[in-house]
């Protein structure tokens, strides 16, 4: 007797599975680096089956981006039973809700942080409305808990707290949920209690000068990063990079680099090596871990401000670096974070190594997030203020 053929039933939560798999893929590989076939392969279904649920890759991308941004707007809704509670209690409820949403969407939230620029204008406006609502509620609660803060300082502290919460999507440090929640919670509390230094002098913009012919490869790196920052890596051609660098044709680019991916990798490697090179001398010249880390923070902020575009592009476009180079860069970054984390534990021995790494990632992400959301040249987040906030995240207080 022949066996009855098994009928493969479609899971009831198939659409949710598709959404989760696509969001994770977009976050890890970028919107342009993922195809419908890639998503179908992750789910072990055919692309035809995938198209039965979503008409296009963009439809998938849009739904997940707006779902994630809507989560933020939902998280800051204060429940009716807390309406008359003290502002500090309402603020803590909102922070806890945002942390819970961030942890539950950790593997997909990078899509929202780094790929939202690829939304169509109307959809991007919807996303911004969600985020503005989140900022507004945090700002209102900060105004109640710290009535002496002006609007600019409230914006900086709200952005810093959201950066801390969102930064966990940028790395894979494994920490138990309870410990991770507690660490994010205390970091946000320290940020909200921060007294920011007075706004300093506006940054001095160095005059650009023509790079000598012998250093055209340097100019190529600079112009390529500027274009990647402005339009996104997939939307820039080698020909456009050549034109921006003043080269006669795209063939001239290939004298220095094999392609766009190599240009990106070269710029990232240089930035990563700069961070690595600072660690040894800072430790050797310091009286202890706090002084060493304070020096490293100052050097990192200075370098990031000098290369704003590169700092953003590193987070947003690293998935476009060739796989072999990406592995090298990730290893350098991991070692840098571990060295910083050892210094953090030296200052705060109650922290585990993993908890310290979470805080290091949060402090590093803060620099790019403040520039991205408040404007790269906005004086309310000048170098002195960013340094203070990094200290508060890492030390739980300003540096001694």
N, C-alpha and C positions, 0 to 999 in steps of 0.2 A: 504494500500500500504506500503510495507516494505521500510525502509530508505536505501538509497544507502550507502554501507560501505565506511567509510573514508579511503583514502589512505594516509599512513604516508610517506611523502616525506623526502628523505635524505637531510639535510642541505648542501648547497654548500660549507660552510666553515667547514665541519665536521673534516677534517684533522687538521685544525688550532685549533679547539676546543679540539681535542685529544691531540695535542701538548701542549696547555696551561694547560690542566688538569693534564697531566703526569708530566710536569715540576714542577708544584706546589706540586704534591704528592711526587716526588723525593726529592724536597727541604725540605719539612716538615718531611717526614718519612724516608728518606734515600733510596738509590737505592735498597738495599736488603730488605727494609721494605715494598716494594710496589709490588703487583702482577698485571698482566694484568686484572684480575678479579676486583681488587680494582679500577683501572682506568676506566674500563667499567661501574662499579657501579656509579662512580662520574658523568658519562655522561648519565646515564640511558639508556645504550645500552647493547647488549650482547657481551660477549667476542669474539664470532664468528665474529660479525661485526667489532670489533676492529682489529682482525687479518687480515681482508680484507685490512686494511690500513697499518699495520705494521706487519712484520713477527715474531717479538719477542719483549720482553721487552727491551732487549739491543738496538735494532734498534731505539726504541723510545728514550731511554736514550741518545744514541750517537747523534742523530739528534738534540735534544734540547741542549745538552752541547756544541756542536760545533756551533749551531746557536747563542747561547749566547756569546761565545768567539769571533765569527766573528763580532758580533755587536760592540765589543770594537775596533777591528781593523778597522771597517768601520767608527766609530765615530771620529777617530783621523785623517782621511783624510781631509786635508785643501782644501776647494773649490778653484777653479781656480781664482775666483775674489778676493780672499784674499792672493794670492801668494806673492804679493809685499807689503802687509800690514806690519806694525810693528810687531815684534815677540810677544809682549804682547797681541796684538789683536788676533793673530792667536792662542796663548795659551788659551786665554779666550774662543774663539770659540770651541776649542777642549774640554775644560772642560765642557762647556755648553752642548755640544753634548753627552759627557759621562754621565752627570747628567740626561739628558733627557732619554737616553737609560736605565739607572739604575732605574729611576722612573717607566717607562713604563713596565719594566720587574721585578718589585720589588718582586712580589709573587713567582717568579720562579728562581731568580738569586742565591738563596741559593744552588741550585743544582750545579752550577758552582763553588761556593766558597768552598763547603765542600764535594762534592761527586765525583769530577772529578778524584780522585785517582782510581776509579773503571772502568775507560775507558781502553780499550785494548791499548797496547803500541803504535801502529801506530796512533790511534785516539788521544791518549794523546799527541803525538808529534805534531799533527796538532793544538790542542788546545794551546800548548806552543808557537807555531809559531805565532798564533794570539796575544797572550799576549805579546810576545817579541816585536812584531810590535807596540803595544800600548805603552810599556815602551820606546821604541826607539824614537818614535815621541815626547813624553813628555820630554825625556832627551834632544833631539835636541833643542826643544823650550826653555827649561830651560837654556841651554848653551848660547842661544842668548840673553835671557832676563837678565841672571846673569852670565856674562862671567867669573867671578872670581871663580865660583863653580867648584870643581873637579868632576871627574866622579862618585866617591863613594857617594858624597853628593847629586849629581843629582839623583842617584838611590834611595837613602833614601827618598828624598822629593817626587819623582814621586810615589814611593810605598805608602807613607803616604797619598798622595792625592787620589790615587785609592782606598785605604782602607776606607777613609772617604766616598767616593762616593758609594762604594759597601756595606758599613755597614748597609744601610737601609734595606737590605734583611734579616738581622738577628733579626729584631724586628717588631712590629706592631704599633708603635707610630703613631697616626693619626695627620697629619699636612697638611693643604691645600697645593696643589702643588706649588703655587707661593711662599709661605713662606718656604717650604722645599727646593725648588730650590735656593732661596736666601741664606738660611742658609748653604747649602752645598757649594755654590759658594764662600761665604765669608770665610768659613773654609779652602777651598782649597787655596784661595788667601793668607791667613795667613800662611799656611804651606809653600807655595812657597817662601814667604818672610823671612822665618825663617833662622836665623844664628845658625847653629848647633854648640854645644860646641866641642872642640877638642876631638878626640877619646881618651878614657881613657885606663887604663890598661886592658889587656885581663882578662876575668873572671877566677876566681880561681875555679877549679873543685875539690869538696871535695872527699876525698878518701872514697870508699864504704867500709862498714864494715858489718860483719855478724849480722843480727838481732837476738837477743836472742829468744829462743824457745817460751817464754811467749808472744812475740810480732809478732808471725808469721802472724797474721791477717794484721799487718802493711806492712809486706813484700809482702803479697798477693796483697794488693792494689797497691803497687809500681810496681811490676812485671806485673800485669794485665794492668795497664795504659801504661806501656812501650810497651807491645805487641799490645794493641789497637791502639796506635799511629803508630807503625811500619807497621802493616798489616791491620788495620781496624777491628772494633768490630766483624762483622759477620765471619771473617776469623780466629778467635781465639777460641779454644775450652777450656773447663774447664780443661781437661787433660794437655793441654799445659801450662796453668797458674800454675797448681800444680807443673809441672816439673820445670818451671822457678823459683818458690818459694822454690824449694828443698823439696817439700812434697812427701811422698811415693806414693800417689795415688790421683785420683780426689776426692775420698770420703772424704779425709782430708779437702778439700775446703769447703765441706758442713757442717763442724763443725762450720764454721764462717759465711758463707753466703749461701743463698738459691740457688744462681746461678749467672751467669755472670751479669745479669741486676742489682742484688743487689750489686755486687762489684762496678759496675759503679756508682750507686746511692750513695753508701757510700763515694766514692772518691769525687764526685761532691758536696755532702752535706758538707763535711769537708771544701772544698775550699770556698763554698758560705758562710759558717758560719765564716770563717776567715775574709772575706771582711766585713761582718756585724759587727763583734766584734770590728773592727778598727774604726768605724764611731763615736760612742759615745765619746771615749777617745780623738780622734782627735779634735772634736768640743769643748769639755770641756777645752782642753789645749791651744786652739788657741785664738788669739786676734780678729779674724773675719773670715768670710767665705773663703776668699782667702787663708789665712794661713792654715785653716783646710783642704781645698781641696788640697792644695799643699802637706800636710802631707799624705793624703789619696792616692794621685797619687804616691808618693815615696814608700809607703808601698805596693801598688798594683803591681807596677813594680818589686819591690824586690821579692815579693812572686811569681809572674808569671815567673821571670827568674829562680827562684829556682825549679819551677815545670813546665818547658816548655811543656812537653808532656801532662800534665793534662790540661793546658790552651787550647791547640789545640783540644784535645779529647772532651772537654766540648762543644765546638761549633759544632764539626763534628758528635758527637755520642749521643747527648742528646736524640734524638728520640728513642734510644734503652733502655732508662731507663723505668722501669715499670710505667704505666700511673699515678698511685697515687703518686709515688715519683716524677715524672716529674712535676706534678702540684705544689707540695711543693717547688721544686727547682725553678720553674718559679716565684712563689710568692716571694721567698726570693730575687731572682734577681731583680724583679720589685721594691720591697721595697728599695733595695740597690741603684738602679738607681734613684729612687725618692729622696732619701736623698742626693745623689750627685747633682742631678738637683736643689734642693733647694739652695745648696751652690753656684751653678753656677749663679742662678738668683740673689743671694745676691751680687755677683760680677758684674753681667751684668743685671740690672733690666729691660733693654729694651727687654729682651727675654721673651717669654711665657714659661710656665712650660713644654709644649710639645716640643718646640724648644730646651730647655735645655736638655730634655731627649734624643733627637736625637743626640746632641753633646756628651752626656755622653756615649751613645752606640758607637759612632764613636771613641771616645778616648779609650774605653776598647778594641774594635776590633783591634785597631792599634797594640797593643802589639803582638797579635798572628799573624797578617798579616805580620809584619816586620820579625818575626822569620821564618814564613813559606816560604816567597818568597826570602829573602836575606840570610837565613841560621841562625839557632838558636844561633850559637856561633860567628857570624860575628861581628867583632869589630866595623864596620861602623854603627851598630845599637845597641850600648851598652846601659847600663841602663841610663846614663846621657842624651844621645840623645833621647831615648824614652820618658823620663820624660819631656824634653823640648818640644817635639812634642805634648804630651798630654796636657801640659799647653797651648800651642798655640791654640789647637783645642777648649779647654774649655773656656779660657780667651780671645781668640782673640789676644794674645800676650804672651810672657814669663811671668812667675810669678814675682811679684815685689820683 
